[in-house]
Each structure stands twice: as C-alpha cells, then as structure tokens.
Amino acid sequence: MKLHCEVEVVSRHLPTLGLRNRGKGIRTVLSLCQQSPRSQLRPACLLISTMKDKRGTRYEQLKENIEQFFTKFVDEGKATVRLKEPPVDICISKANSSSLKGFLSAVRLAHRGCDVNTPLSTFTPVKTSEFENFKTKMVITSKNNYPLNKSFPYSLEHLQASYCGLVRVDTRMLYLKNLKKLDLSHNHIKKLPAIIGDLIHLQELNLNDNHLQSFSVALCQSTLQKSLRSLDLSKNKIKALPVQFCQLQELTDLKLDDNELIQFPFKIGQLKNLRFLSAARNKLPFLPSEFKSLSLEYLDLFGNTFEQPKVLPIIKLQMPLTLLESSARTVLYNRLPYGSHIIPFHLCQDLDTAKTCVCGRFCLNSFIQATTTMNLHCVAHTVVLVDNMGGTEAPIISYYCSLACFVNSSDMLK
C-alpha cells in the first residue's frame, strides 16, 4: 500500500541537543510494507522512499509502537504519525485526503496487530516513474494526449487541457485541491459545474472559445470570491452576467471579448481590484452607472453597438413613495442584513437589483433615468478606441433618486 506525499521525519531528540529540523517535507512514496505479500512472520512496517533514496528508509516495528496519530488537518492532506521507537514524528503533507485517510486506517490496524485487508507492498526500490505523481504542471493540447484511463497527478497546480473536444468539465479535475491555474480553452463546454467553486486555491480560470451561455450564481458565491484573480470568458455565447458576479472582488483581469453581452452587471463598480477589462465585439448599448467607479489600467470596448444618448430622461418618480420603496431604501442605506431566511426571496432579488443614485443613495422603482456620454479615459489609463472613428466616449446610464438629485447633476439644467 503506497501514499504519494511529502514527508518530513522529525527526531524528538533534536530540541534537547539544541538543534532544529528543516521544517520542509520531501517528495516521498510512503509505503506500508511486509517482507512478502503472504508473510505472517514479519509484521508490517513503514518504508519512506525518495528520489535520492529509492530503496528507502525502514521503520520496522509498527505493532504497538505508535504513540499518537495527529489528524486534525487530514482533510487538507496533512497528518503526523508519532513513533515510540525510534522517537520520531513522521509528518505527512500534500497528500490526497481520501488516500491519506485510507493509508492511516491501514497503519492503525498494523499498530493494533490486526490483519490489514488492503494488499501490502514489498521491499522493492521505488521506480522513478512513481514520482510523476508529484508533477505540478500538465499541458494537454490534443485529444490523443488526453488521459482517459489515467488519473491526473493530485499535486497539479497548473492544468491546461485545450483542443481536447471536452463537452463538460472532467470531474477528475475538480479533486485537484492544489490547482491554481485551470485552462480549458478551445473546447465545447456548455456549462460549468458548481463544484469548481470548491477549488479553494484557484487563481486563474481560462474558458476562452467554448459554448458557455452563462456564469452561474453558485460560482459567484463560492470560495472563488477570495481566490480568483483572472477570468477569461472570451468567445462564448454569454448574454449577461448575474448581479452576484460582482462578488468576485479579487478579480484583476477579466476578458469577455466576442460574446453576446447586452449589458454589464450594473454593480460592476464593486470590482475594486479590477485592472484589465476587455469586452470587445459584444452587443452593449450602454454602460451601467457604476462603471464610473472602476479604476482600470487597460480597457477595450471596441466593436460594441453603443446607442446615442437619449435627449429626454425617463421619469418614474412615485410621490409619495410606496411602503416597499421606502423600506428598501432604508434597508440598503443603513446596510441592514437581509436574506431569504428573513424576508421572501423575491424581495431579496429586488434589493439585490436596486439602482444606485449619483448621490450614493438607492432606489428601487422610483427614479429618473438619463443617458449621457463618458470619456473612457476617466476610468482607464489605456483605452482601445470604441470604433473606427477614433472615439473614446461611450454612453452611460445614470439614475437619480429624486428630482433634486437630477437637477443638481444635470448639465442641461445647471
């Protein structure tokens, strides 16, 4: 029985000698061995094999020789086995959590002197090929090279599977808990599973040139909120992104070129860390009012179907305000917590989609809507021309919660 992981063997005598351990594990094949598969004469032992020492170091006696198991972080692929003799701690890290649990169960049985149901390894030198499981990067660029009957190395941090004809995300990828960069560009993927949000270290996600029609709310509300830095959704069939998309507040790079976008999320201004935004060749008629809150280094909106600003505003003021409008404004202005466990779900949706006035207050159904033009250099250092005429201006929609706000902000009435 073998476990691919990193191991550090720490002698408990070191502190008494004034010495310290390295504090870093080594890539290891950790084996639970017996002299021969059917041998009942010799008890099971641990064998620690590395690239430099493929024959490995044996810890012969396991029966009644384990002082303690430390398994608090076993779900993170970490554990420690403390031996009585010799007085060492075998510190395991970067292991597959399910494999680690099975391995520790077998070691416990060996410690108790019970029969281990799983076949044990023999004392044979580890092959170099077994250390391939420690690969951190894998690039696949054709169907022929795609591993159909072979699992992905659990330690992968960068996985590219392009031009492989994938119609869905391979579930085996979703168990690569160390993954930081996932590139599935140039495939035929139509939908993303919500479990992608469980890749807690994922920083870059490339889905360029697929058949996606949406980006789910579940992904926007997953652990990607804290980890995702770069997202490429270019060359898909996305028409709109959910309001919750703006909860991905660690995003610095966002590519949306060659989709069918008819609008940005109207709270896009909440993406405070966004520095690179490209949404060329879409169907955007205008920009949302919160677009003015962005602070970008690069912006490309070339080839969109921007409309000319309307001369007259759209007035939807309600006098007096309805109870719903007044309550919604109070909840949002005072930042009161809300959720479907407190108020009906449809009211949560109304609050989530509330409009922001230029004064900073909120409005639901009572507002004035006006369209003006904005020079994109106000929000970005480098701007790609929006058309072939050399323009850098685009229409932007603004909302006003009252007539007073509209009068104070309108150039036409100043």
Disulfide bonds with the S-S distance in Angstrom:
none
